[in-house]
Amino acid sequence: MHVLAVLLLALAAPVTALHVGIPDDGALPQTRTERRAYDLVADGFGAGINGPLVVAVDVSEDPTVVQPLLDAIEADEGIAAVAPPEVHASAGVATLVAFPTTGPQDHATLDTIERRRANVLPAALDGSQARAHIGGQTASFADVGDRVHDRLPLLIAAVVLVSFLLLTLVFRSIVVPLKAALLNLLSIGASYGVMVMVFQWGWGAGIIGLESTVPIVSFIPMFMFAILFGLSMDYEVFLLSRVREEYLRTSDNDTSVINGIARTARVITSAALIMISVFLGFVLGDDPAVKMFGLGLATAIFVDATIVRMVLVPATMELLGKANWWLPKWLDRLLPSVDIDRPAGLPAPEVEPLPVPDAARAPAPV
C-alpha cells in the first residue's frame, strides 16, 4: 500500500510544472503539409513569422503616439521586425504587426509579450491618454492559458466540495467521502503528471508518434477533470454502495469490504478496460491534442480502477475499521435521509404465490 501511494505521488509530482497553451502546426508530424509549410516559412523568414503579435493603439486623442510606439517596439530585444503601421483615422485606431525572434511555443515569446505589456508600451505612451493592447493568435492563446491556469484550482475545489457533501449525505459518513475525494485527486494528478512527462518533457514521446514537445492544451486539464472525476466517483459509489449494504447487514467491517470488492471488482475492471481501450485509440491520431486527451484519460482510468479502486480503497477501509462510517450525531440529525436503493440490510420482500388455475384445482379423473 505504501509503495503504491508513493508511486502515485511520484507520478503526480510533475503537475507542478504544468504549462498550458495551444500547440501550433509545428507540433504536427513532418508528413503533414501543414508542418512542411510551417517549417519552410520559419526557415525563410524566422521562427517568429508563425506567431505575429498585433498591437492596437487608440489614436483618436493623439495621433502622434504611433511613431514613438513603433520605435519602442522595434528596439525591444525580443522583436525581429515590425511591419509599417496602419492608421485608420476615421476609426481612431492604429495597428502594428510585430514578429518575435522566437517561435509561438517558446517561453521567450511569452516573456516578450509580458515585457511589452508591463514596460515597453506604458513607457512609450507615457504622458499620453492613448492606450495600446497586444493581440494576435499567440497572445490570445497565452491569455487563455493563463486564465485556465488561474481558474482550474477553483473548479477543482468546487467540484470536490459538492461531491463530498453528496457522498456524506448518501453514505452517512465523513471519512468515506474525504478518502474518496483525496484518492480521486491523486489519480487525476497522476494522469496530469504523465501528460507533463510525455508532452512537455518528451519522455517516451516517440512511442506515441510525437515528434516534438508541446504545451498542454489549455482546455484539456479542465475537460479531463470533469470526465475523470465523474467516472471515478461512479466507480466509487458502485463499490461503496455494496460495501455499505454488507456493513449494515453484518456490522462487520472486514467482511463487508471483502464481499463488496468480490461482488464489484469484475464489473469495475471490465468497464475500465473498455474505456481504456477506447481512449488509447485516440493516441493513434496525428493531432497532439487528440493524443494528449487519449493518453491522459487512459492513464487516469487505469490508475483509478486498478491501483486506487482495487488496492488503496480496500486497504484504507480495512485499516480504518468502523471509523469508516463515523458521523457526528448532530450532523446525522441535520442531514435528510437519502437511500439510493431500497433500505440496505433489510430482507427482500417476499414473493406472493401466483394464483392456481381452476383447471389445476379440478380432481384428476379416476
Disulfide bonds with the S-S distance in Angstrom:
none
